[in-house]
Amino acid sequence: MKFASYRVGNEARLAVVDGDHLIDLNKVIPEVPSDVRQALLAGVDLLAAGRRAIEVAGPFARQPLAGVALAPVVPEPGKTVCLGLNYYDHAAESGREKPVYPWFFLRSTTSLLAHGEASPRPRVSETFDYEAELAVVIGKRARHVKREDALDYVFGYACFNDISVRDYQKRTPQWTIGKNFDRTGALGPVLVSADELPAGGAGLRIQSRLNGQVMQDANTRDMIWDVAETIALLTECVTLEPGDVIAMGTPAGVGQSRTPPVWMKHGDTIEIEIEGVGLLVNTVEDEQP
């Protein structure tokens, strides 16, 4: 089952996707919170709610998916945890050996971006890079989880573009500043429930395309730390809560590792596509004064 968050004014509302239409869950089933994170925190069975909404929603409760402005699939995650260097080929192209432990860093909510929106290339840098990633959305509170149980805590998956400002990323030993410019973490377009995909989102083709040219072309089976092991390692340290997001790292082919480097510029279109998950599309616009 697929879900989306869409904008009504300044509010982001949760909808189930039925073909090429959206059904606002809260409008059809008022006991379901209108925000996906709040629905997951409340323990709502969103699969059951989605099935019920599709069954009972009349034509006036449906709106064309193409006609709405989307929000990030989780508009305000409690936390967004990202992995660096989580594909063997990307570690190699970055001039590093396989890390002995995942390179975790965090993204802020203000850094997130929806499908179809423009990402502002910052005035202070020209080193604006793309990164195709699989995003994991947590469905249940998780602490000290065993690897063999970890996938039980996943609600679903989405596409992610971990757009990076490379010169700022390299200014400090930690990557936080280069990964948190406003509206640089694209998340969407839809949230696909885990039951629709292979366990752990493994074995899925993942691509990025810049202005139609394939830049990254890999498979999620090539991750160093898979989804289950990542959740197990994280929950040794922190509590994962419903609505938290984990971005699983990017494969080889990023712009900074090319000769010469390829940086995104004003007017570019960047696409992230993951088999069975979706197609995430954003444009690039120079930041305005």
C-alpha positions, 0 to 999 in steps of 0.5 A: 500500500502507498501513502503520501503527505500532501499540502493544504495551505501550511498543513501537511495531511496524510493520504492513501494512494489509490491508483492515480488518486489520493484519499485523505485518511482523516476526512474519511476516517476521522479517528486517524490523525491527519499527520503520518508521524502522529498516526504511527505514534498513536499505533494506528494500523495504517494498512487497515485504515488505508484499505477501509478508506479505499473501500468507503471513499466516494468520488468526492473524497478522491483527488487526482495525485497529479493535481496536489502539492506533495510534502515530504512523506514524513513532513516532520520526522522525530529524527532523520538518521543518515548513513555515509559510505554505506556502499562498497563502491562509493567508499572506494570512489571516495578514497576510503576503505570499508568503514568499521562502523557506520558513519551516522549523521543527522538531518534537521526538518528544515533540510527536507524537501518534497517531490516536485519542489525546487532545491535552492542551490546556495549562494555560498557554494557551487559544489551542489551534489546529488545522492540517490538513497533508500529511506526507511520509515520506522513504524514502532518504538525500537530499543536494543533490537536484535538483527533478526527482529529488526525488520518488524519495526519498519513501516515502509520505504521511500526514495531519498536524495541526500543533496550535499554541499560538498565544500561545506561538508569538508570544512569540519570532521563531521558532515552535519553542516554540508548536509543540512542546508535548507530544502536539500533532503528530498523525501518522497514521492510516496511511502510504500508499506514494507509488505509490498517490497522484498525484506529490508528493501533488498535487491532493488535497482537504484538510480539517479539521473541528472537531466536524463543522464544516468549518474548512479546505477546500483542495487540495494543489495550492495549496501555494506550495512543492510536495513536490519543490521543498521536498525540493530546498531542504532538501537544499541545507542538511541531509541527509534520512534514511529515516524523516524527516518533512516537514509541508507546511504548512496552508491558510486557515481556522485558528482564530486567523484567524477573527472571533472566533477559534476555539480548541479546548477540552476535549471537542472532536473534530478531524478531518483528512482528505486525499483518498486518504491517510486520516482522522486523528481526535483529541480534546482534553482539558484537561491534568491537574495 
